Amino acid sequence: MLHQAQPGFFDRVRRLTSRRVELGVRGWWAVVLVLVAFVVVIQCVALVYGIRGPVDLLAHDFVGRPGIGEIKMAGLLLALVCMPARLRWWMLGGVVLLEGVWNLQRLIVGDPATVGNGILFGLVGTGLYAFWRLRGDDKSATLKAVGLGLMMPIMGRVGDAWLVLSAKANAKVLDEYVEVADRALGSPSWVIGRIVSDSAALTEVLSKVYVYLPVGAAIIAFFQLRHVAREGFPRHHIVRTFLVIGMVGPIIYFIFPVVGPTYAFGHEQLGSGWVDVWPWVTPDITEPVAAYFNQGIARNCMPSLHTAWATCILLHGLRGSTASKIFGSVWFVCTIAATLGFGFHYAIDILAGIVFTLTLEAALTRPELGWTRLRMGVVGAGAVVFAGLLLVTRLAAVPLSTSGAGGAVLLLAPVLMMAVAFLFVERPELLSVGQRPGGPTMPPRLFRERSRA
């Protein structure tokens, strides 16, 4: 009697992880409680350091003059996209009315208008209405939509407190190391910074792209999630990656504190930098050191999360329609130009941000395939490349800067290889080989592409 071969370890892992997990009511309550606990913990830590925590900042957003209106607009757009169509206009009308009331009293007392209060109250009010009055799929879809919408401003305020904590926890920064290592790539921040500084139109366009990044993500979410109220959420979408980047990335700020060229070597905040030479002259540094820097400036450069999120927008945009592809590509290019041109990041920060997103997205994409050996290998390789970028910058900045083209290759080649490896996780069919009587053949798509070449 023939015995069927037992699946190996990797096959069992792949099958187990490819299954879709539905949380149910209790599961979602557990997620909410965990998030609330996380916010409370950050609030307590903030109180210990004597700074404003996320709860304090959110309370002010509700009844005071709210900050970061772009994130709240993105949250509103995301909620409107995901909720049942019949509720969208009611919610949008209520938000517009509330914003009008708040801004009317601001105009009466002579303050400039802003947005935020009406959005927050509109989201919370819609959630309460769904909880008490709606039933079935409408209730579930509306609550999930409101939850996603509120997640944006909540995580934004957690991030604000986290940035201040990063400065309090690190008196010294590693900007000299990154600036010297960046010379291997031609000091792109200085080059692009001069171009942007000389163009008022370019400055205006890039500043809008930089500030409205959450709205850019919400636009891609529109392409992906506009039918979720009727068809349910897809297993993978941009919001998942966007939030994971925001939760994991800031941890690196405490490990590798960097403030950016316009703060360390420029004039973004007068009196806080070491010298004021960006973007016209590269600083005269021969032996980089970790040096004290103003603790009022966040250590939020390594990796560049703006680049990481823009890479996320690009990857998810490329999965959609032609309009989605064009939007994602343009947003990515403009964000890179902005991060370098405004002096907020060094080029190595950009490379680290790209690798960071490719690694996380390799872990999240195509969940129906499960955790294959290929996925495990690419995620592991991404972690190694990311750590390698940090280590070579910290330990070999001077040799990198004096090695000519070799230094640029050492920094760029692993990033390019990581991009190719991610492509195989995203599209594993590119690695498949068909077996035919005449021998192995290339996948049809590769054959067509090779023929065109």
LOFIZA-657267 format. One line per field, with one value per residue (C-alpha): residue in three letters; y, z, x; residue number from 0. Coordinates in nm, 2 decimals, always signed. Each point is the difference from the previous one (the first is absolute). Layout:
BEGIN
rest [ALA ...]
Y [Y ...]
Z [Z ...]
X [X ...]
nr [NUM ...]
***
This chain:
BEGIN
rest [MET LEU HIS GLN ALA GLN PRO GLY PHE PHE ASP ARG VAL ARG ARG LEU THR SER ARG ARG VAL GLU LEU GLY VAL ARG GLY TRP TRP ALA VAL VAL LEU VAL LEU VAL ALA PHE VAL VAL VAL ILE GLN CYS VAL ALA LEU VAL TYR GLY ILE ARG GLY PRO VAL ASP LEU LEU ALA HIS ASP PHE VAL GLY ARG PRO GLY ILE GLY GLU ILE LYS MET ALA GLY LEU LEU LEU ALA LEU VAL CYS MET PRO ALA ARG LEU ARG TRP TRP MET LEU GLY GLY VAL VAL LEU LEU GLU GLY VAL TRP ASN LEU GLN ARG LEU ILE VAL GLY ASP PRO ALA THR VAL GLY ASN GLY ILE LEU PHE GLY LEU VAL GLY THR GLY LEU TYR ALA PHE TRP ARG LEU ARG GLY ASP ASP LYS SER ALA THR LEU LYS ALA VAL GLY LEU GLY LEU MET MET PRO ILE MET GLY ARG VAL GLY ASP ALA TRP LEU VAL LEU SER ALA LYS ALA ASN ALA LYS VAL LEU ASP GLU TYR VAL GLU VAL ALA ASP ARG ALA LEU GLY SER PRO SER TRP VAL ILE GLY ARG ILE VAL SER ASP SER ALA ALA LEU THR GLU VAL LEU SER LYS VAL TYR VAL TYR LEU PRO VAL GLY ALA ALA ILE ILE ALA PHE PHE GLN LEU ARG HIS VAL ALA ARG GLU GLY PHE PRO ARG HIS HIS ILE VAL ARG THR PHE LEU VAL ILE GLY MET VAL GLY PRO ILE ILE TYR PHE ILE PHE PRO VAL VAL GLY PRO THR TYR ALA PHE GLY HIS GLU GLN LEU GLY SER GLY TRP VAL ASP VAL TRP PRO TRP VAL THR PRO ASP ILE THR GLU PRO VAL ALA ALA TYR PHE ASN GLN GLY ILE ALA ARG ASN CYS MET PRO SER LEU HIS THR ALA TRP ALA THR CYS ILE LEU LEU HIS GLY LEU ARG GLY SER THR ALA SER LYS ILE PHE GLY SER VAL TRP PHE VAL CYS THR ILE ALA ALA THR LEU GLY PHE GLY PHE HIS TYR ALA ILE ASP ILE LEU ALA GLY ILE VAL PHE THR LEU THR LEU GLU ALA ALA LEU THR ARG PRO GLU LEU GLY TRP THR ARG LEU ARG MET GLY VAL VAL GLY ALA GLY ALA VAL VAL PHE ALA GLY LEU LEU LEU VAL THR ARG LEU ALA ALA VAL PRO LEU SER THR SER GLY ALA GLY GLY ALA VAL LEU LEU LEU ALA PRO VAL LEU MET MET ALA VAL ALA PHE LEU PHE VAL GLU ARG PRO GLU LEU LEU SER VAL GLY GLN ARG PRO GLY GLY PRO THR MET PRO PRO ARG LEU PHE ARG GLU ARG SER ARG ALA]
Y [+0.00 +0.34 +0.26 +0.36 +0.21 +0.24 +0.37 +0.15 +0.28 +0.28 -0.14 -0.01 +0.35 +0.12 -0.17 +0.13 +0.36 +0.01 -0.03 +0.31 +0.08 +0.16 +0.18 +0.02 +0.23 -0.11 +0.02 +0.36 +0.10 -0.15 +0.20 +0.32 -0.06 -0.07 +0.33 +0.19 -0.15 +0.10 +0.36 +0.01 -0.14 +0.27 +0.26 -0.12 +0.01 +0.35 +0.12 -0.14 +0.21 +0.30 +0.03 -0.01 -0.35 -0.14 +0.02 +0.36 +0.09 -0.18 +0.17 +0.33 -0.10 -0.06 +0.33 +0.23 +0.09 -0.33 -0.08 -0.21 +0.06 -0.21 -0.32 +0.07 +0.07 -0.34 -0.17 +0.15 -0.10 -0.35 -0.04 +0.14 -0.25 -0.30 +0.07 -0.09 +0.24 +0.11 +0.14 +0.19 +0.32 +0.02 -0.03 +0.24 +0.26 -0.03 +0.05 +0.30 +0.16 -0.06 +0.14 +0.31 +0.06 -0.03 +0.22 +0.26 +0.07 +0.01 +0.27 +0.19 +0.02 +0.07 -0.34 -0.17 -0.30 -0.36 -0.35 -0.28 +0.04 -0.08 -0.30 -0.15 +0.06 -0.13 -0.32 -0.06 +0.09 -0.24 -0.27 +0.05 +0.00 -0.32 -0.17 +0.09 +0.01 -0.21 -0.38 -0.27 +0.07 +0.37 +0.03 -0.21 +0.20 +0.34 -0.08 -0.13 +0.31 +0.23 -0.20 +0.04 +0.36 +0.07 -0.21 +0.27 +0.29 -0.22 -0.15 +0.35 +0.13 -0.30 +0.07 +0.36 -0.11 -0.26 +0.25 +0.22 -0.31 -0.09 +0.34 -0.03 -0.35 +0.09 +0.29 -0.08 -0.06 -0.18 +0.26 +0.04 -0.37 +0.01 +0.32 -0.14 -0.33 +0.18 +0.15 -0.35 +0.08 +0.36 +0.17 +0.00 +0.22 +0.28 -0.04 -0.02 +0.25 +0.27 -0.08 +0.02 +0.31 +0.19 -0.09 +0.15 -0.21 -0.32 +0.08 +0.06 -0.33 -0.21 +0.14 -0.09 -0.35 -0.04 +0.14 -0.18 -0.35 -0.15 +0.13 -0.17 -0.33 +0.06 +0.05 -0.34 -0.15 +0.14 -0.21 -0.31 +0.03 +0.18 -0.32 -0.14 +0.09 -0.24 -0.25 +0.00 +0.10 -0.16 -0.20 +0.26 +0.37 +0.32 +0.08 -0.31 +0.08 +0.37 -0.07 -0.26 +0.24 +0.26 -0.24 -0.17 +0.28 +0.25 -0.27 +0.05 +0.37 -0.11 -0.23 +0.23 +0.37 +0.24 +0.34 +0.08 +0.24 +0.31 -0.02 -0.12 +0.21 +0.24 +0.26 -0.18 +0.10 +0.30 -0.06 -0.37 -0.12 -0.04 +0.21 +0.17 -0.13 -0.22 -0.01 +0.21 -0.14 -0.35 +0.01 -0.05 -0.33 -0.25 -0.20 -0.03 -0.03 -0.04 +0.36 +0.17 +0.16 +0.21 -0.23 +0.19 -0.15 -0.35 -0.27 -0.12 -0.05 -0.36 -0.15 +0.26 -0.09 +0.25 -0.21 -0.32 +0.11 +0.14 -0.34 -0.16 +0.24 -0.10 -0.38 +0.00 +0.25 -0.23 -0.28 +0.21 +0.18 +0.22 +0.31 -0.17 -0.09 +0.35 +0.16 -0.23 +0.05 +0.38 +0.02 -0.22 +0.21 +0.33 -0.13 -0.10 +0.34 +0.17 -0.20 +0.08 +0.34 +0.14 -0.15 -0.22 -0.32 -0.13 -0.24 -0.29 +0.07 -0.03 -0.34 -0.13 +0.11 -0.18 -0.32 +0.03 +0.01 -0.28 -0.22 +0.07 -0.03 -0.33 -0.13 +0.13 -0.03 -0.30 -0.14 -0.28 -0.16 -0.03 +0.02 -0.18 -0.06 +0.28 +0.25 -0.09 +0.04 +0.34 +0.13 -0.12 +0.15 +0.33 +0.01 -0.08 +0.27 +0.26 -0.08 +0.00 +0.35 +0.13 -0.18 +0.10 +0.36 +0.00 -0.21 +0.08 +0.35 +0.13 -0.30 +0.02 +0.37 -0.05 -0.32 +0.16 -0.20 -0.30 +0.17 +0.09 -0.36 -0.14 +0.22 -0.03 -0.37 -0.16 +0.23 -0.09 -0.37 +0.04 +0.16 -0.30 -0.25 +0.17 -0.02 -0.38 +0.00 +0.22 -0.21 -0.35 -0.12 +0.16 -0.27 -0.29 -0.24 -0.21 -0.36 -0.12 -0.31 +0.21 +0.12 +0.30 +0.32 +0.36 +0.14 +0.15 +0.35 -0.01 -0.16 +0.28 +0.27 -0.16 -0.03 +0.37 +0.09]
Z [+0.00 -0.10 +0.27 -0.09 +0.07 +0.29 -0.08 +0.11 +0.26 -0.26 -0.17 +0.33 +0.07 -0.34 +0.03 +0.35 -0.08 -0.32 +0.17 +0.05 +0.37 +0.09 +0.33 +0.09 +0.25 +0.29 -0.21 -0.11 +0.36 +0.09 -0.27 +0.12 +0.36 -0.10 -0.19 +0.28 +0.24 -0.23 -0.02 +0.38 +0.05 -0.23 +0.19 +0.33 -0.13 -0.14 +0.35 +0.15 -0.24 +0.05 -0.36 -0.16 -0.07 -0.26 +0.22 +0.08 -0.36 -0.12 +0.26 -0.12 -0.36 +0.09 +0.18 -0.07 -0.32 -0.16 -0.15 -0.30 -0.19 -0.30 +0.21 +0.11 -0.36 -0.10 +0.28 -0.12 -0.36 +0.11 +0.21 -0.28 -0.25 +0.23 +0.14 -0.16 -0.29 +0.15 +0.31 -0.18 -0.08 +0.34 +0.17 -0.24 +0.05 +0.37 -0.01 -0.23 +0.24 +0.31 -0.17 -0.10 +0.36 +0.14 -0.26 +0.02 +0.36 -0.09 -0.26 +0.25 +0.24 -0.27 -0.02 -0.33 -0.11 +0.02 -0.02 +0.24 +0.27 -0.22 -0.15 +0.34 +0.14 -0.33 +0.02 +0.36 -0.05 -0.30 +0.20 +0.29 -0.24 -0.16 +0.33 +0.13 -0.31 -0.28 -0.02 -0.20 -0.28 +0.00 +0.37 -0.05 -0.31 +0.15 +0.33 -0.20 -0.22 +0.30 +0.18 -0.30 -0.03 +0.37 -0.02 -0.21 +0.24 +0.31 -0.14 -0.11 +0.35 +0.14 -0.25 +0.11 +0.36 -0.12 -0.19 +0.30 +0.21 -0.27 +0.07 +0.38 -0.01 -0.23 +0.09 -0.28 -0.37 -0.28 -0.28 -0.06 -0.08 -0.24 -0.17 -0.06 -0.12 -0.23 -0.19 -0.17 -0.17 -0.09 +0.30 -0.18 +0.27 -0.07 -0.38 -0.01 +0.28 -0.21 -0.29 +0.22 +0.18 -0.33 -0.12 +0.18 -0.22 +0.08 +0.37 +0.00 -0.18 +0.20 +0.33 -0.07 -0.10 +0.32 +0.23 -0.16 +0.00 +0.21 -0.25 -0.28 +0.19 +0.04 -0.38 -0.07 +0.27 -0.20 -0.30 +0.22 +0.25 -0.17 -0.02 +0.35 +0.15 -0.26 -0.06 +0.33 +0.05 -0.21 +0.19 -0.08 -0.06 +0.05 +0.34 +0.15 -0.12 +0.07 +0.37 +0.04 -0.13 +0.25 +0.29 -0.07 -0.17 +0.29 +0.22 -0.21 +0.10 +0.34 -0.15 -0.26 +0.09 -0.29 -0.05 -0.36 -0.20 +0.02 +0.38 +0.06 -0.28 -0.10 +0.11 +0.05 +0.37 +0.06 +0.27 +0.03 -0.27 +0.02 -0.31 -0.26 -0.34 -0.15 -0.29 -0.13 +0.15 +0.14 +0.35 +0.07 +0.19 -0.02 +0.32 +0.07 +0.36 +0.19 +0.12 +0.23 -0.17 +0.11 +0.18 -0.14 -0.34 -0.07 -0.11 -0.28 -0.30 -0.01 -0.17 -0.20 +0.07 -0.25 -0.26 +0.15 -0.02 -0.36 -0.09 +0.14 -0.21 -0.31 +0.06 +0.06 -0.28 -0.25 +0.08 -0.11 -0.31 -0.23 +0.19 +0.33 -0.15 -0.13 +0.33 +0.21 -0.22 -0.01 +0.38 +0.07 -0.22 +0.14 +0.36 -0.06 -0.15 +0.29 +0.28 -0.16 -0.14 +0.34 +0.18 +0.22 -0.08 -0.14 -0.29 +0.22 +0.20 -0.33 -0.08 +0.35 -0.04 -0.33 +0.14 +0.31 -0.19 -0.25 +0.30 +0.18 -0.33 -0.08 +0.33 -0.07 -0.37 -0.16 +0.33 -0.18 -0.08 +0.36 +0.13 -0.26 +0.02 -0.26 +0.22 +0.31 -0.19 -0.14 +0.33 +0.17 -0.28 +0.04 +0.37 -0.07 -0.27 +0.23 +0.29 -0.24 -0.12 +0.36 +0.10 -0.31 +0.05 +0.37 -0.03 -0.35 -0.09 -0.09 -0.21 -0.18 -0.08 -0.14 -0.20 -0.31 -0.20 +0.23 +0.29 -0.22 -0.12 +0.35 +0.11 -0.31 -0.11 +0.31 -0.04 -0.37 +0.08 +0.28 -0.26 -0.23 +0.28 +0.10 -0.36 +0.03 +0.32 -0.16 -0.32 +0.08 -0.34 -0.14 +0.16 -0.11 -0.27 -0.21 -0.06 -0.35 -0.20 -0.18 +0.33 +0.23 -0.15 +0.12 +0.13 -0.29 +0.13 +0.03 -0.35 -0.15 +0.17 -0.10 -0.36 -0.01 +0.13]
X [+0.00 +0.14 +0.03 -0.06 +0.30 -0.04 +0.04 +0.33 +0.04 +0.00 -0.31 -0.18 +0.10 -0.11 -0.34 -0.06 +0.09 -0.19 -0.34 -0.21 -0.06 -0.33 +0.02 -0.37 -0.15 +0.22 +0.31 -0.07 -0.07 +0.34 +0.17 -0.17 +0.10 +0.36 +0.02 -0.16 +0.25 +0.29 -0.12 -0.04 +0.36 +0.14 -0.20 +0.14 +0.36 -0.06 -0.12 +0.32 +0.20 -0.22 -0.12 -0.35 -0.11 -0.24 -0.31 +0.07 +0.06 -0.31 -0.21 +0.13 -0.08 -0.36 -0.07 +0.29 +0.19 +0.08 +0.34 +0.11 -0.33 +0.14 -0.01 -0.35 -0.11 +0.16 -0.19 -0.33 +0.06 +0.09 -0.31 -0.22 +0.15 -0.06 -0.35 -0.33 -0.09 -0.33 +0.18 +0.28 -0.18 -0.17 +0.34 +0.17 -0.28 +0.03 +0.37 -0.03 -0.26 +0.21 +0.31 -0.20 -0.12 +0.35 +0.16 -0.27 +0.08 +0.37 -0.07 -0.21 +0.29 +0.26 +0.17 +0.08 -0.21 +0.11 -0.14 -0.02 -0.27 -0.29 +0.18 +0.07 -0.35 -0.15 +0.20 -0.09 -0.36 -0.03 +0.16 -0.25 -0.29 +0.12 +0.04 -0.35 -0.22 +0.15 -0.01 +0.17 +0.24 -0.07 +0.10 +0.32 +0.11 -0.07 +0.18 +0.30 +0.00 -0.02 +0.28 +0.23 -0.08 +0.07 +0.32 +0.17 -0.02 +0.05 +0.32 +0.10 -0.02 +0.18 +0.27 +0.02 +0.07 +0.24 +0.21 +0.04 +0.10 +0.26 +0.16 -0.02 +0.16 +0.29 +0.22 +0.25 -0.07 +0.18 -0.04 +0.37 +0.03 -0.29 +0.12 +0.35 -0.14 -0.24 +0.30 +0.03 -0.32 +0.09 -0.17 -0.35 -0.16 +0.24 -0.04 -0.38 -0.03 +0.17 -0.24 -0.31 +0.12 +0.03 -0.35 -0.30 -0.24 +0.18 +0.01 -0.38 -0.08 +0.23 -0.11 -0.36 +0.10 +0.21 -0.27 -0.30 +0.16 -0.28 -0.25 +0.21 -0.03 -0.38 -0.03 +0.17 -0.23 -0.30 +0.11 +0.04 -0.29 -0.28 -0.21 +0.07 -0.34 -0.16 +0.28 +0.20 +0.36 +0.27 +0.26 +0.27 -0.03 +0.21 -0.14 +0.16 +0.34 -0.04 -0.08 +0.27 +0.26 -0.12 +0.02 +0.33 +0.21 +0.01 +0.18 +0.31 +0.01 +0.12 +0.26 +0.14 -0.07 +0.03 -0.16 +0.07 +0.22 -0.22 +0.00 +0.36 +0.16 -0.26 -0.25 -0.33 +0.00 +0.23 +0.26 -0.05 +0.25 +0.37 +0.07 -0.22 +0.14 -0.28 -0.06 +0.28 +0.31 +0.07 +0.13 +0.37 +0.00 +0.29 -0.06 -0.37 -0.12 -0.33 -0.06 -0.25 -0.29 -0.29 -0.25 -0.29 +0.05 -0.14 +0.24 -0.22 +0.22 +0.12 -0.18 -0.19 -0.36 -0.13 +0.19 -0.12 -0.36 +0.05 +0.15 -0.31 -0.22 +0.21 -0.02 -0.38 -0.05 +0.18 -0.25 -0.30 -0.13 +0.20 -0.10 +0.11 +0.33 +0.07 -0.11 +0.22 +0.30 -0.03 -0.06 +0.31 +0.23 -0.13 +0.04 +0.36 +0.07 -0.16 +0.17 +0.34 -0.08 -0.12 +0.29 -0.21 +0.19 +0.33 +0.01 +0.08 -0.31 -0.19 +0.16 -0.07 -0.37 -0.03 +0.15 -0.21 -0.33 +0.11 +0.07 -0.33 -0.20 +0.18 -0.14 -0.35 -0.06 -0.19 -0.12 -0.18 +0.33 +0.11 +0.35 +0.21 +0.37 +0.04 -0.20 +0.20 +0.33 -0.09 -0.13 +0.32 +0.22 -0.19 +0.08 +0.36 +0.03 -0.17 +0.23 +0.30 -0.08 -0.01 +0.32 +0.21 -0.12 +0.10 +0.33 +0.13 -0.12 +0.35 +0.11 -0.34 +0.05 +0.36 -0.06 -0.14 -0.25 +0.05 -0.17 -0.30 -0.03 +0.03 -0.30 -0.21 +0.05 -0.17 -0.30 -0.04 +0.03 -0.26 -0.24 +0.05 -0.05 -0.32 -0.12 +0.03 -0.21 -0.26 +0.00 +0.13 -0.12 +0.31 +0.21 -0.22 +0.13 -0.24 +0.09 -0.07 +0.11 +0.27 +0.14 -0.05 -0.14 -0.01 -0.33 -0.20 +0.02 +0.38 +0.02 -0.21 +0.21 +0.33 -0.13 -0.09 +0.35]
nr [0 1 2 3 4 5 6 7 8 9 10 11 12 13 14 15 16 17 18 19 20 21 22 23 24 25 26 27 28 29 30 31 32 33 34 35 36 37 38 39 40 41 42 43 44 45 46 47 48 49 50 51 52 53 54 55 56 57 58 59 60 61 62 63 64 65 66 67 68 69 70 71 72 73 74 75 76 77 78 79 80 81 82 83 84 85 86 87 88 89 90 91 92 93 94 95 96 97 98 99 100 101 102 103 104 105 106 107 108 109 110 111 112 113 114 115 116 117 118 119 120 121 122 123 124 125 126 127 128 129 130 131 132 133 134 135 136 137 138 139 140 141 142 143 144 145 146 147 148 149 150 151 152 153 154 155 156 157 158 159 160 161 162 163 164 165 166 167 168 169 170 171 172 173 174 175 176 177 178 179 180 181 182 183 184 185 186 187 188 189 190 191 192 193 194 195 196 197 198 199 200 201 202 203 204 205 206 207 208 209 210 211 212 213 214 215 216 217 218 219 220 221 222 223 224 225 226 227 228 229 230 231 232 233 234 235 236 237 238 239 240 241 242 243 244 245 246 247 248 249 250 251 252 253 254 255 256 257 258 259 260 261 262 263 264 265 266 267 268 269 270 271 272 273 274 275 276 277 278 279 280 281 282 283 284 285 286 287 288 289 290 291 292 293 294 295 296 297 298 299 300 301 302 303 304 305 306 307 308 309 310 311 312 313 314 315 316 317 318 319 320 321 322 323 324 325 326 327 328 329 330 331 332 333 334 335 336 337 338 339 340 341 342 343 344 345 346 347 348 349 350 351 352 353 354 355 356 357 358 359 360 361 362 363 364 365 366 367 368 369 370 371 372 373 374 375 376 377 378 379 380 381 382 383 384 385 386 387 388 389 390 391 392 393 394 395 396 397 398 399 400 401 402 403 404 405 406 407 408 409 410 411 412 413 414 415 416 417 418 419 420 421 422 423 424 425 426 427 428 429 430 431 432 433 434 435 436 437 438 439 440 441 442 443 444 445 446 447 448 449 450 451 452]
***
